[in-house]
Amino acid sequence: MTTNPAARKVTANIALTLDGRYNGPGGPADIGAIVGYATTETARDHLTRIWEQATTAVLGRVNAEGFLSFWPTVAEDDSADARDRGYAKWLVDVDKVVLSRTLTESPWPRTRLANAPAADVIADLKATGEGDILVNSCPSVIKELLAADLIDRLYLLICPEIAGGGERLFEDGLPGSTWAVTRQDTGEQGEIAVIYDRVR
């Protein structure tokens, strides 16, 4: 089905510390400043909003492989929080695109591999189908799309800690842009779930 490319919204979700980092000084596995807020009521409600309109998930290789080892078991776990199970079932069943230069076969069902720049992959996805395209918690892909001004909505979970080191999402050199807050919720631990829409 061919559709109007402008009709497909490109969204992205990620959790950040107050100093704008998605990991700490210890590297990619150093997420102690974030992980304690990922299962709060506010975070779980936010998680549901992230995927409700999305019909395609875009992932990088690292998070695709990490998600594969975790979320399918949650989808089958009757004792898991209903919001976690909803997200897990969506992730298992949704059409997925994994950006990778090294994978030769898909790590997930309903998944295709793409060895191409993220901007080109997004352009192809926008040219067909319908529903939101969710860049699912993949900093490297989100950065590339921010640099190309291709993200229409950001779902951010801001965790009330300063990591003091680690990798930042918003780095110098991004094109200037304006964003509007369309929803904001504050949790009991001080975490803030916020949705920003790109003003064009």
Solvent accessible surface area in square Angstrom, and as a share of the most:
residue,aa,sasa,rsa
1,M,163,0.73
2,T,116,0.68
3,T,36,0.21
4,N,91,0.46
5,P,69,0.43
6,A,83,0.64
7,A,71,0.55
8,R,9,0.03
9,K,71,0.30
10,V,0,0.00
11,T,0,0.00
12,A,0,0.00
13,N,15,0.08
14,I,11,0.06
15,A,22,0.17
16,L,4,0.02
17,T,3,0.02
18,L,107,0.53
19,D,30,0.16
20,G,17,0.17
21,R,30,0.11
22,Y,30,0.12
23,N,6,0.03
24,G,5,0.05
25,P,96,0.60
26,G,63,0.61
27,G,20,0.19
28,P,111,0.70
29,A,98,0.76
30,D,49,0.25
31,I,76,0.39
32,G,54,0.51
33,A,20,0.15
34,I,17,0.09
35,V,85,0.49
36,G,45,0.44
37,Y,22,0.08
38,A,49,0.38
39,T,82,0.48
40,T,17,0.10
41,E,113,0.51
42,T,20,0.11
43,A,7,0.05
44,R,49,0.18
45,D,57,0.30
46,H,7,0.03
47,L,29,0.14
48,T,33,0.19
49,R,45,0.16
50,I,9,0.05
51,W,52,0.18
52,E,96,0.43
53,Q,117,0.52
54,A,7,0.06
55,T,62,0.36
56,T,9,0.05
57,A,0,0.00
58,V,1,0.00
59,L,0,0.00
60,G,7,0.07
61,R,90,0.33
62,V,109,0.62
63,N,21,0.11
64,A,0,0.00
65,E,68,0.30
66,G,38,0.36
67,F,36,0.15
68,L,65,0.32
69,S,90,0.58
70,F,110,0.46
71,W,36,0.13
72,P,37,0.24
73,T,90,0.52
74,V,18,0.10
75,A,6,0.05
76,E,140,0.63
77,D,59,0.31
78,D,123,0.64
79,S,103,0.67
80,A,26,0.20
81,D,42,0.22
82,A,84,0.65
83,R,53,0.19
84,D,19,0.10
85,R,50,0.18
86,G,21,0.20
87,Y,6,0.02
88,A,0,0.00
89,K,90,0.38
90,W,27,0.09
91,L,0,0.00
92,V,41,0.23
93,D,86,0.44
94,V,12,0.07
95,D,73,0.38
96,K,3,0.01
97,V,4,0.02
98,V,0,0.00
99,L,22,0.11
100,S,13,0.08
101,R,211,0.77
102,T,100,0.58
103,L,43,0.22
104,T,131,0.76
105,E,136,0.61
106,S,44,0.29
107,P,31,0.19
108,W,10,0.03
109,P,92,0.58
110,R,143,0.52
111,T,23,0.13
112,R,118,0.43
113,L,51,0.25
114,A,10,0.08
115,N,110,0.56
116,A,47,0.37
117,P,74,0.47
118,A,2,0.02
119,A,28,0.22
120,D,76,0.39
121,V,7,0.04
122,I,1,0.01
123,A,59,0.46
124,D,93,0.48
125,L,17,0.09
126,K,38,0.16
127,A,41,0.32
128,T,71,0.41
129,G,26,0.25
130,E,107,0.48
131,G,27,0.26
132,D,17,0.09
133,I,0,0.00
134,L,0,0.00
135,V,0,0.00
136,N,0,0.00
137,S,38,0.25
138,C,9,0.05
139,P,30,0.19
140,S,77,0.50
141,V,8,0.05
142,I,0,0.00
143,K,44,0.19
144,E,72,0.32
145,L,0,0.00
146,L,15,0.08
147,A,59,0.46
148,A,47,0.37
149,D,45,0.23
150,L,55,0.27
151,I,1,0.01
152,D,29,0.15
153,R,46,0.17
154,L,5,0.03
155,Y,5,0.02
156,L,9,0.04
157,L,13,0.06
158,I,36,0.18
159,C,0,0.00
160,P,46,0.29
161,E,67,0.30
162,I,127,0.65
163,A,22,0.17
164,G,61,0.58
165,G,13,0.12
166,G,31,0.29
167,E,79,0.35
168,R,104,0.38
169,L,1,0.01
170,F,89,0.37
171,E,91,0.41
172,D,153,0.79
173,G,81,0.78
174,L,56,0.28
175,P,61,0.38
176,G,75,0.72
177,S,54,0.35
178,T,84,0.49
179,W,62,0.22
180,A,43,0.33
181,V,76,0.43
182,T,74,0.43
183,R,109,0.40
184,Q,107,0.48
185,D,41,0.21
186,T,89,0.52
187,G,10,0.10
188,E,185,0.83
189,Q,102,0.45
190,G,32,0.30
191,E,2,0.01
192,I,53,0.27
193,A,2,0.01
194,V,5,0.03
195,I,12,0.06
196,Y,67,0.26
197,D,28,0.14
198,R,45,0.16
199,V,71,0.41
200,R,163,0.59
